[in-house]
Amino acid sequence: MALYEGIALIQEKQAVVLDLGTDYTKFGFTGEAAPRCIIRSEFWCPSERRYKRVYDYRTPEELYDNLVNMLHLLYFRHVLVNPKERKVVVVESLLTPTLFRETLAKVLFTHYEVSGVVWADSPRLCALTLGTPVSLIVSIGAREAEVCAVVHASVVLRALQSQPLAARAIHDELARLLDEDNNTELHLSEQIIEDIKVKTCFVGNRERAQQWADGPAPTPAKSVQYPLAGRPAITVSGRTRELAAEPLFARDNELASLPDIVLQCIMLCPIDARRALSENILVTGGTATLPGLKARLAHELRYLVTQPPYSDRLCIREFKFHKSPTHDNTVAWCGGAVGGAADAGATRALPRDVFARTRRLRDWACLLDNTPPHHPHRDQLDQ
Amino acid sequence: MAYLTQPDYVKYVCSCGQLKPITSLYFCRHCLKIRCGFCICHEVDSHHCANCLENMPSSEARLKKNRCSSCFDCPSCFHTLSTRATMAAQRQAQDPAGGDAKVENKQTKKMYYLSCFNCRWTSRDVGIPDQSVASGGWPERTNPFLSRYNQLLDYYKAIAQQEKQEKLERERKKFAIRGKYITLTDKTGLTGAMARNIAGLPTSESGSSAAIASFTPSQASAEVDELPDDVYTKDVNLKQITSMSQRLASPEWQPSSVSRLHPLAKLLSIKRSQRCRVCDHNLTKPEYNPGSIKFKIELLAYYHVPEVKIISYETVKPGEKSALLLKLTNPTGHEMQIQLMQPEDLPPVEEREEPKSIEKSLEKSLNLEKDTSSYRAIERVAELGSSSRVTAPEATLTLAQRDDAAEYDDDAQQDTSDFILWRKSNKLALRLEVTTDAAATPGAPARAALALQYSYRNTVPPAPAAPQQAHHTLYTTLLLDLGVVSG
């Protein structure tokens, strides 16, 4: 054993990959195919005597405390390693608020004294798991659906699309439909709604969705009696099961449904990348595991592209989909684990001493980081 | 005063500004300051299984992915699984009615399976064959995506390698020392190649480029997972579908049907040691034995800081005075002088600027790790938000040292002083007056802040060079919860 310990001292410590999602947090080591744990992003708060979600914060101090508690839980209850002098790969959305990023950096560097952090955006990490040069990442998470085009390892930022069409939208619709089914206001907790969704809901195909909308209604799927603790069981009708995810596909004049934003993202991309993008689509995120969702999205895309305004602007007719080598909810994490292991976190990590000196993070939205070197304003920024 | 299930009525202000009950505070004997879980550094000390209490060296734990090899959790309800033994009949037919025990013993064999006593799940439910040995030997599953994942890993490692080499190459070209004579080997890197050739190693580039060349990117297809045809006609059996927590308990497989649940190897537990961020001394260090709940080092505030308990208090009314009965306890083995103060009268926390000797500054410059800037970032100012003031008597109170034998004395001594109710060995009861602000809103929580000045005798053997100083005067602030302001 002493020998192994000696080797471990010489070697670079295995880095950890952190994907702090709105609902679920994925945490594990680089070089491993699956995260060590997937847990809800919440912790027991003894002073308030309730489970507190990491993303529920009003002040920066509260966020700092939340992150300290959450990381403590992850490091010392689930993954059981010392955070000190170990690198971290942080999987983040491109649209993460600056306050959140900077507070997370402060917590990691000053509170947990990690030696370096690789800040990696999830679309590019998802693309890493495919290995294709061009890919379109449709990630449907807890709050938002994000569509990103990754062309030769860079995100086409101006084509980035995001809409609040994800698990929350489905939960709200499911709660509304359940109230309709049972003719009362049920006020079910978020966890029960999620459980009903996971166990019973699916996404019906396009024709049936149209029949539901314009009548005559098709024969619904079988209804389910869902038992509740301390209350009579509630009915989950076949219609509810089928239509809960319908808000994702509901079209209006805004053209902001899920298939619409996918097509708009392609439309905003350079013309020579569009065909490759439509033939390399990856649908990821926890909500993508809903049965039938991918098939429905494919059908909608194939239909919508023949309709205006897309038919006269897009000349693509073919949509092809990838399967990533992991479960849908851990794709971005998996990309982080691959990327972190290959790079060993050496070249792309922000080391602790650099952060201690500069106290800032690189951000794609910041002029200091996105002004090219020969730009006339570059000199002023460098001062 | 701290309780398991009730709110904490007396909270101390930690040196980092957090408010915590005395039971969750530490006391660093080297800095002479109160520390709490927020401002100290936690470290993983040792791994053990909480079920079988088996110790596991950290290197072995790393190899086994922090899972116990003999204990399992129920995949359905996460309770610990128990091993059950049955007598299984051997293949050859036997007479069920006759035969004595000895003959039967020869023909039957003890077989083991896992069973959950909480939800009655058994390993037989999912078709795991019974085992002939009681512990271990359970089939291990591999991640279905592992082979593709390893291909990806090899590919990106090769790319990273190439990137590194190109960078080195560039560096070398930049700083190539141009000698008088240009040799052939300088320019082409021939020596390296030759050395590799002689040693029988493959040429350096070929390894990485082969991995890159043989990699196939993921193939997209127009087909997507369609809904199964029977989804509109089949009945849903809720008991056959796993819940989210059951799926996520095994991130590698995430089974969606109950019939695919497999026992989960039990996650190890750890013992933590705690370290002061400022001086790097251990605050707690547990014993190595997993069964022991004792500590080798245990610098808890409970053993060093005078404890304050509320005996009773009158209802707090805005603009009025009310009585408050407190009990002070001296937990140390030395006599303690205590004086009650107002929080604002505390001397400001002086920056302990040590006499700057050359050695010290040298040590500081050499040892960048010990820089306390990280601690500064964690510190904040405590929000006391107290609406009431405790009228503190000027007198200095003397508390005797803790004496375990004195616990058996019954007679409380009556003290002459008007605010001391009674004294008993190392304890002291006080009657104090609380003045509440007239502007306090009825219904708001009534809090009173109080500061203590106490003498502390340091028992740490001082370093040979350090000045001999054992007696210290320390300060602490605490917040008393006096219910709500009545209207």
Interface residues (C-beta under 8 A of the other chain):
Chain A: M1 Y4 E5 A8 Y24 K26 G28 G31 A33 A34 P35 R36 C37 I38 I39 E61 D65 V68 H72 F76 H78 V79 L80 V81 N82 K84 K106 F109 T110 H111 E113 L128 T129 L130 G131 T132 P133 E194 D195 V198 K199 T200 F202 V203 G204 N205 T219 P220 A221 K222 V224 Y226 P227 G238 R241 E279 N280 I281 P291 G292 K294 A295 L297 A298 E318 F319 K320 F321 H322 K323 S324 P325 T326 H327 N329 T330 C334 V338 G339 A341 A342 D343 A344 T347 A356
Chain B: F38 C41 H42 E43 V44 H47 P57 S58 S59 E60 A61 R62 K65 N66 N143 F145 L146 R148 Y149 N150 L152 L153 Y155 Y156 K157 I159 A160 E163 K164 F215 T216 P217 S218 Q219 A220 S221 A222 E223 V224 D225 E226 L227 P228 V231 Y232 T233 K234 D235 V236 L238 I241 S243 M244 R247 L248 P251 E252 Q254 L267 L268 I270 R272 S373 S374 A377 I378 R380
